[in-house]
């Protein structure tokens, strides 16, 4: 890779890394408008066309912890550039695809770029002055939701007016812009561990995660009590138990389970699963309510583009509350910020249960929920970085990102079951009932309250300087311990 800048400008570093995070989250959203049309566009059965979505999920789950660990070992900027190159390559493959196989390959390559956000947070820890770190990491963490919210209306507009391949060419172009800016403005950190990559650990984690997430994402299609689904769940348990035993004995593990078991890291990751679940429930419910026909009595009969425009302000709210989250963390500690955010999310779902008859009501509820998500997503990196060695930052943040992804996968599966089982017949078609949406919202509120309870077990520490201290460079194989907060 080309040499990195020697005198980083904090403002430029933050802006470029946040842009890279938004680009990656846009990649996940851009395909949503064409999902119902994929069987026709690719000439494939619907069950096979769904792999264009599933492949991205599985690739992201595998890549995030692996690339995070490699970032700690060989350089975070280097792995960030590689991730963006994979995003560009995957976008090009999809842009040239008219059949299923190359589309699935391209979407998998795009999924391999998912580690950009945790890598960006880790670079910020290494390169920014302490007083800038809390706000910057909160913004970077929130970029996941920002890109998702802003990407939906843009994708709908493109899909309605241009050839669908343009969605992927746009993704590739944005990835190229981010790549050039990272090359020009983001430095490579001297904080790294070196050593050997834990190949058996990587294979074991990949196999276990693929089995687990494949069972969760495809269980509704295959049947939750079917042999394939139950077999995958059983295989995931066995593989991950064997993997855990290996990691505990490995001198250079892919995931340091002893660090992960620290109270602050453990409960932050558990809360992240619940928050990821709660965030995605909103993404599943509100667009459907907006687009269902008015004949249902509760659907608002709006187009996908309108639904995207209604959801777009939630991304801006999430970004706006990132610095607020950082200020609260500076004053009271990130544990308090996480708990406040969880309560705001729960309140937003409660509001949505009673206010779902008008477009403005759904917009209001989505903005309240997103404000809470902005709080929680800003707090989680601070909690993780306050409890792990500087040389393990990327791996620890990547694992936290993975926990959120598992939460979103669980939300998709559970909400799908509820919406499929609680239906009404409209014009001869079975559609999710009003009560089904309320149940999913109630579950989303419950997940947020669960995150609040879990977060209460995190050790409380009121920071003196407002954010984790900037670490000294670590260039050997030893790890410099960070204070547990």
Wavefront OBJ file of the C-alpha trace (Angstrom):
o trace
v 0.000 0.000 0.000
v 1.196 3.574 -0.596
v 2.741 5.432 2.269
v 0.250 7.085 4.604
v 0.274 10.744 5.604
v 2.674 11.672 8.398
v 0.779 14.637 9.873
v -2.893 13.700 10.156
v -5.491 16.434 10.438
v -8.074 15.269 12.982
v -11.023 16.890 11.239
v -10.122 15.344 7.902
v -9.534 11.910 9.437
v -12.941 11.947 11.127
v -14.758 13.152 7.990
v -13.127 10.574 5.711
v -13.656 7.639 8.069
v -17.289 8.622 8.689
v -17.814 8.837 4.919
v -16.337 5.353 4.502
v -18.741 4.042 7.150
v -21.716 5.653 5.423
v -20.651 4.180 2.065
v -20.540 0.664 3.529
v -23.938 1.029 5.179
v -25.345 2.419 1.921
v -24.182 -0.754 0.196
v -26.445 -2.811 2.456
v -29.492 -0.603 1.777
v -29.195 0.003 -1.958
v -30.449 -3.471 -2.854
v -33.710 -3.223 -0.862
v -35.865 -1.669 -3.648
v -35.068 -4.466 -6.098
v -35.342 -7.454 -3.719
v -38.927 -8.285 -4.816
v -37.826 -8.054 -8.466
v -34.644 -10.116 -8.156
v -36.238 -13.424 -9.296
v -37.360 -11.765 -12.545
v -34.185 -9.726 -13.026
v -31.889 -12.717 -12.476
v -34.090 -15.426 -13.976
v -34.026 -17.448 -10.772
v -36.585 -18.837 -8.287
v -37.365 -16.538 -5.350
v -35.757 -18.945 -2.866
v -32.503 -18.850 -4.832
v -32.604 -15.109 -5.491
v -32.758 -14.534 -1.733
v -29.109 -15.616 -1.591
v -28.204 -12.202 -2.993
v -29.133 -10.876 0.460
v -28.083 -13.858 2.566
v -24.594 -13.979 1.013
v -23.907 -10.417 2.177
v -25.016 -11.220 5.723
v -22.835 -14.316 5.966
v -19.779 -12.690 4.390
v -20.046 -9.690 6.709
v -20.338 -11.899 9.786
v -17.224 -13.857 8.860
v -15.166 -10.891 7.671
v -15.793 -8.502 10.551
v -13.877 -10.316 13.324
v -11.238 -11.692 10.947
v -10.433 -8.353 9.318
v -10.498 -6.649 12.712
v -7.880 -9.039 14.045
v -5.747 -8.616 10.911
v -6.019 -4.860 11.359
v -4.523 -5.141 14.837
v -1.755 -7.353 13.465
v -0.688 -5.777 10.173
v -2.247 -2.310 10.145
v -5.775 -0.945 10.414
v -5.471 1.463 7.482
v -4.155 -1.337 5.298
v -7.151 -3.532 6.085
v -9.519 -0.578 5.677
v -8.172 -0.026 2.155
v -8.518 -3.735 1.388
v -12.128 -3.669 2.606
v -12.947 -0.734 0.347
v -11.287 -2.489 -2.602
v -13.505 -5.524 -1.958
v -16.558 -3.257 -1.865
v -15.595 -1.736 -5.220
v -14.887 -5.145 -6.757
v -18.175 -6.569 -5.482
v -20.086 -3.560 -6.808
v -18.497 -3.979 -10.244
v -19.363 -7.694 -10.351
v -22.988 -6.925 -9.416
v -23.118 -4.069 -11.918
v -22.170 -6.489 -14.683
v -24.463 -9.302 -13.514
v -27.651 -10.500 -15.160
v -27.713 -13.981 -13.601
v -27.765 -15.319 -10.060
v -24.266 -16.712 -9.522
v -22.244 -13.565 -10.295
v -24.770 -11.499 -8.321
v -24.294 -13.692 -5.241
v -20.510 -13.559 -5.670
v -20.594 -9.774 -5.971
v -22.851 -9.362 -2.948
v -20.548 -11.614 -0.911
v -17.567 -9.449 -1.897
v -19.527 -6.386 -0.801
v -20.269 -8.075 2.521
v -16.551 -8.578 3.113
v -16.247 -4.793 3.479
v -18.359 -4.719 6.656
v -15.334 -4.251 8.939
v -14.839 -0.657 7.731
v -16.742 0.859 10.675
v -14.914 -0.961 13.517
v -11.600 -0.382 11.731
v -12.417 3.318 11.456
v -13.235 3.546 15.163
v -9.948 1.840 15.984
v -7.957 4.201 13.753
v -9.579 7.109 15.556
v -8.443 5.740 18.896
v -4.886 5.541 17.646
v -4.691 8.873 15.824
v -6.982 11.455 17.405
v -6.285 13.614 20.437
v -8.178 12.495 23.531
v -10.553 15.460 23.508
v -11.757 14.585 19.979
v -12.109 10.847 20.446
v -15.525 10.488 22.104
v -17.402 12.601 19.563
v -15.548 11.101 16.609
v -16.180 7.487 17.575
v -19.838 8.258 18.291
v -20.173 9.741 14.795
v -18.384 6.786 13.194
v -20.564 4.303 15.026
v -23.725 6.193 14.026
v -22.678 6.151 10.359
v -24.116 2.633 10.107
v -27.621 3.929 10.700
v -27.084 7.151 8.763
v -26.116 5.380 5.563
v -28.976 2.936 5.907
v -31.603 5.652 6.365
v -30.330 7.916 3.596
v -29.714 5.042 1.196
v -33.321 3.866 0.984
v -34.837 6.937 -0.728
v -31.803 7.288 -2.998
v -32.031 3.627 -3.982
v -35.778 3.860 -4.595
v -35.301 6.920 -6.807
v -32.616 5.175 -8.871
v -34.568 1.925 -9.146
v -37.689 3.761 -10.346
v -35.951 5.923 -12.957
v -32.753 4.166 -14.088
v -31.458 0.709 -14.897
v -31.139 -1.317 -11.706
v -27.441 -1.936 -12.362
v -26.854 1.742 -11.585
v -27.419 0.946 -7.905
v -24.207 -1.028 -7.860
v -22.235 1.351 -10.026
v -23.165 4.094 -7.557
v -21.978 1.918 -4.680
v -18.692 1.269 -6.486
v -18.181 4.950 -7.313
v -18.746 6.005 -3.698
v -16.377 3.268 -2.559
v -13.720 4.579 -4.961
v -14.125 8.117 -3.599
v -13.738 6.824 -0.047
v -10.676 4.794 -1.071
v -8.920 7.811 -2.599
v -9.676 9.969 0.438
v -8.374 7.314 2.848
v -5.182 7.029 0.805
v -4.720 10.792 0.873
v -5.758 11.740 4.399
v -5.809 8.791 6.813
v -2.505 7.678 8.385
v -1.423 4.176 9.284
v -1.133 3.565 13.002
v 1.966 2.253 14.730
v -0.267 0.397 17.217
v -0.211 -3.242 16.150
v 0.512 -6.650 17.598
v 2.303 -8.498 14.817
v 2.493 -12.263 15.289
v 0.757 -15.058 13.413
v -2.865 -15.145 12.366
v -4.918 -17.835 14.105
v -5.976 -19.806 11.007
v -7.809 -22.629 12.873
v -9.561 -20.005 14.977
v -10.637 -18.107 11.868
v -11.970 -21.255 10.192
v -13.771 -22.344 13.351
v -15.422 -18.979 13.936
v -16.427 -18.705 10.277
v -17.984 -22.178 10.269
v -19.847 -21.595 13.530
v -21.183 -18.190 12.488
v -22.259 -19.397 9.055
v -24.203 -22.280 10.606
v -25.827 -20.008 13.197
v -26.773 -17.142 10.888
v -27.841 -19.429 8.058
v -30.242 -21.192 10.415
v -31.596 -17.864 11.690
v -31.974 -16.227 8.280
v -33.372 -19.252 6.408
v -35.278 -20.948 9.230
v -38.609 -19.441 8.174
v -38.177 -20.832 4.631
v -36.893 -24.232 5.680
v -39.113 -24.609 8.748
v -37.941 -23.897 12.293
v -38.381 -27.531 13.294
v -37.008 -28.918 10.042
v -33.966 -31.146 9.993
v -31.774 -28.678 8.123
v -32.523 -25.801 10.497
v -32.095 -27.819 13.677
v -28.985 -29.475 12.273
v -27.406 -26.089 11.583
v -28.227 -24.829 15.074
v -26.723 -27.985 16.591
v -23.637 -27.703 14.388
v -23.213 -24.056 15.410
v -23.276 -24.964 19.102
v -20.776 -27.807 18.713
v -18.408 -25.871 16.436
v -18.415 -22.733 18.590
v -17.772 -24.743 21.753
v -14.783 -26.438 20.115
v -13.659 -23.071 18.757
v -13.878 -21.524 22.221
v -11.747 -24.272 23.704
v -9.158 -23.738 20.970
v -9.107 -19.966 21.487
v -8.517 -20.355 25.232
v -5.489 -22.525 24.542
v -4.061 -20.578 21.604
v -1.102 -18.286 22.418
v -2.301 -15.769 19.771
v -6.086 -16.262 19.495
v -8.331 -14.686 16.911
v -10.554 -13.491 19.779
v -9.104 -13.118 23.260
v -11.960 -14.739 25.159
v -10.455 -13.790 28.507
v -10.613 -10.122 27.542
v -14.082 -10.643 26.086
v -15.221 -12.160 29.379
v -14.345 -9.011 31.308
v -17.507 -7.656 32.838
v -17.465 -4.395 30.906
v -16.831 -6.027 27.525
v -19.206 -8.950 28.111
v -22.211 -6.880 29.169
v -21.583 -4.269 26.482
v -21.623 -6.990 23.832
v -24.784 -8.547 25.269
v -26.466 -5.143 25.306
v -25.323 -4.656 21.704
v -27.247 -7.752 20.615
v -30.417 -6.346 22.199
v -29.867 -2.878 20.697
v -29.178 -4.330 17.241
v -32.429 -6.284 17.551
v -34.345 -3.198 18.599
v -32.950 -1.012 15.812
v -33.778 -3.458 13.044
v -37.345 -3.994 14.261
v -38.059 -0.379 13.298
v -36.541 -0.916 9.851
v -38.854 -3.874 9.274
v -42.105 -2.397 10.576
v -42.291 1.228 9.466
v -41.666 0.783 5.704
v -44.324 -1.941 5.576
v -46.894 0.192 7.396
v -46.211 3.030 4.996
v -46.583 0.855 1.893
v -49.502 -1.425 2.806
v -52.731 -0.514 0.985
v -55.182 1.803 2.698
v -57.835 -0.917 2.311
v -56.305 -2.657 5.323
v -57.486 0.180 7.544
v -53.996 0.837 8.912
v -51.711 0.844 5.889
v -50.922 4.256 4.421
v -50.629 3.231 0.750
v -47.423 5.149 0.021
v -44.724 4.326 -2.518
v -41.306 2.920 -1.670
v -39.765 6.296 -2.486
v -42.112 8.048 -0.061
v -41.368 5.430 2.584
v -37.669 6.074 2.113
v -38.140 9.820 2.415
v -40.123 9.334 5.633
v -37.323 7.194 7.067
v -34.511 9.494 5.911
v -34.782 12.012 8.794
v -34.077 9.218 11.254
v -30.547 8.942 9.868
v -29.988 12.651 10.263
v -31.309 12.476 13.831
v -28.907 9.644 14.589
v -26.002 11.709 13.300
v -27.186 14.806 15.214
v -27.334 12.891 18.489
v -23.866 11.365 18.132
v -22.123 14.448 19.623
v -24.827 14.685 22.313
v -24.054 11.088 23.206
v -20.366 11.971 23.466
v -21.097 14.925 25.783
v -23.199 12.773 28.095
v -20.444 10.150 28.147
v -17.889 12.805 29.047
v -20.039 14.016 31.926
v -21.547 10.797 33.267
v -19.695 7.940 31.573
v -20.691 5.779 28.569
v -22.605 3.329 30.760
v -25.138 6.039 31.613
v -25.309 7.087 27.962
v -26.071 3.524 26.899
v -28.827 3.204 29.499
v -30.393 6.546 28.530
v -30.334 5.567 24.871
v -32.024 2.231 25.586
v -34.840 3.993 27.459
v -35.327 6.473 24.592
v -35.583 3.572 22.116
v -38.169 1.831 24.297
v -40.135 5.094 24.596
v -40.068 5.492 20.813
v -41.602 2.064 20.302
v -44.221 2.794 22.961
v -45.068 5.989 21.093
v -45.284 4.058 17.834
v -47.738 1.546 19.275
v -50.278 4.307 20.003
v -49.388 6.597 17.073
v -49.372 4.752 13.750
v -52.270 6.269 11.788
v -50.486 9.115 9.975
v -47.231 9.609 8.110
v -46.030 12.265 10.566
v -46.653 9.901 13.468
v -44.425 7.203 11.971
v -41.784 9.807 11.182
v -41.902 11.068 14.776
v -41.581 7.569 16.209
v -38.677 6.710 13.893
v -36.846 9.888 14.900
v -37.292 9.183 18.627
v -36.041 5.616 18.193
v -33.118 6.836 16.105
v -32.179 9.397 18.739
v -31.921 6.558 21.237
v -29.906 4.460 18.797
v -27.556 7.422 18.328
v -26.984 7.477 22.086
v -26.340 3.739 22.336
v -24.141 3.476 19.246
v -22.039 6.357 20.520
v -21.560 4.734 23.925
v -20.645 1.194 22.903
v -17.242 1.897 21.293
v -16.242 3.982 24.321
v -17.137 1.114 26.648
v -15.230 -1.409 24.552
v -12.121 0.750 24.126
v -12.086 1.559 27.822
v -11.671 -2.120 28.675
v -9.323 -3.643 26.077
v -5.609 -3.208 25.310
v -4.808 -0.674 22.616
v -3.322 -3.420 20.463
v -6.667 -5.307 20.411
v -8.914 -2.359 19.595
v -9.901 -3.370 16.067
v -10.638 -6.971 17.021
v -12.715 -5.908 20.033
v -14.701 -3.309 18.073
v -15.245 -5.801 15.263
v -16.631 -8.348 17.695
v -18.976 -5.695 19.091
v -20.153 -4.898 15.559
v -20.744 -8.604 15.001
v -22.916 -8.740 18.130
v -25.102 -5.972 16.729
v -25.374 -7.890 13.447
v -26.501 -11.002 15.290
v -29.163 -8.874 16.968
v -30.436 -7.593 13.623
v -30.545 -11.146 12.250
v -32.577 -12.305 15.245
v -34.948 -9.355 14.780
v -35.451 -10.206 11.118
v -36.219 -13.837 11.932
v -38.570 -13.205 14.862
v -40.402 -10.297 13.221
v -40.794 -12.386 10.084
v -42.468 -15.158 12.069
v -44.839 -12.742 13.825
v -45.811 -10.912 10.646
v -46.333 -14.189 8.771
v -48.486 -15.765 11.483
v -50.711 -12.800 12.405
v -52.425 -11.882 9.143
v -55.632 -10.516 7.669
v -57.065 -11.188 4.225
v -57.309 -8.156 1.938
v -58.382 -8.674 -1.665
v -57.579 -12.367 -1.389
v -54.039 -11.731 -0.129
v -52.783 -12.471 3.384
v -51.174 -9.347 4.846
v -49.698 -8.707 8.308
v -52.374 -7.502 10.710
v -52.294 -4.297 12.734
v -51.822 -6.328 15.899
v -48.831 -8.081 14.315
v -47.071 -4.748 13.875
v -47.903 -3.780 17.443
v -46.467 -7.072 18.698
v -43.219 -6.484 16.800
v -43.043 -2.951 18.200
v -43.636 -4.331 21.672
v -40.833 -6.832 21.165
v -38.578 -3.988 19.979
v -39.400 -2.032 23.139
v -38.740 -5.144 25.234
v -35.345 -5.632 23.584
v -34.425 -2.024 24.392
v -35.483 -2.481 28.031
v -33.441 -5.684 28.145
v -30.431 -3.687 26.926
v -31.079 -1.193 29.747
v -31.077 -3.982 32.341
v -27.940 -5.590 30.903
v -26.165 -2.222 30.795
v -26.889 -1.718 34.495
v -24.385 -4.515 35.224
v -21.543 -2.692 33.462
v -19.048 -1.279 36.001
v -19.586 2.433 36.398
v -16.702 4.818 35.928
v -17.018 8.552 35.639
v -14.296 9.707 33.238
v -11.971 12.500 34.252
v -10.844 13.562 30.785
v -13.980 12.960 28.833
v -12.822 9.962 26.802
v -10.420 7.049 26.803
v -6.827 8.171 26.851
v -4.979 8.070 23.576
v -2.783 4.974 23.721
v 0.947 4.970 23.345
v 2.170 3.070 20.286
v 2.552 -0.666 20.712
v 4.697 -2.214 18.042
v 5.691 -5.509 19.563
v 3.675 -8.593 20.356
v 2.890 -7.532 23.858
v -0.334 -5.702 24.648
v -0.569 -2.517 26.586
v -3.460 -2.830 28.997
v -6.103 -0.158 29.046
v -7.893 0.664 32.271
v -11.111 -1.198 32.886
v -14.008 1.211 33.055
l 1 2 3 4 5 6 7 8 9 10 11 12 13 14 15 16 17 18 19 20 21 22 23 24 25 26 27 28 29 30 31 32 33 34 35 36 37 38 39 40 41 42 43 44 45 46 47 48 49 50 51 52 53 54 55 56 57 58 59 60 61 62 63 64 65 66 67 68 69 70 71 72 73 74 75 76 77 78 79 80 81 82 83 84 85 86 87 88 89 90 91 92 93 94 95 96 97 98 99 100 101 102 103 104 105 106 107 108 109 110 111 112 113 114 115 116 117 118 119 120 121 122 123 124 125 126 127 128 129 130 131 132 133 134 135 136 137 138 139 140 141 142 143 144 145 146 147 148 149 150 151 152 153 154 155 156 157 158 159 160 161 162 163 164 165 166 167 168 169 170 171 172 173 174 175 176 177 178 179 180 181 182 183 184 185 186 187 188 189 190 191 192 193 194 195 196 197 198 199 200 201 202 203 204 205 206 207 208 209 210 211 212 213 214 215 216 217 218 219 220 221 222 223 224 225 226 227 228 229 230 231 232 233 234 235 236 237 238 239 240 241 242 243 244 245 246 247 248 249 250 251 252 253 254 255 256 257 258 259 260 261 262 263 264 265 266 267 268 269 270 271 272 273 274 275 276 277 278 279 280 281 282 283 284 285 286 287 288 289 290 291 292 293 294 295 296 297 298 299 300 301 302 303 304 305 306 307 308 309 310 311 312 313 314 315 316 317 318 319 320 321 322 323 324 325 326 327 328 329 330 331 332 333 334 335 336 337 338 339 340 341 342 343 344 345 346 347 348 349 350 351 352 353 354 355 356 357 358 359 360 361 362 363 364 365 366 367 368 369 370 371 372 373 374 375 376 377 378 379 380 381 382 383 384 385 386 387 388 389 390 391 392 393 394 395 396 397 398 399 400 401 402 403 404 405 406 407 408 409 410 411 412 413 414 415 416 417 418 419 420 421 422 423 424 425 426 427 428 429 430 431 432 433 434 435 436 437 438 439 440 441 442 443 444 445 446 447 448 449 450 451 452 453 454 455 456 457 458 459 460 461 462 463 464 465 466 467 468 469 470 471 472 473 474 475 476 477 478 479 480 481 482 483 484 485
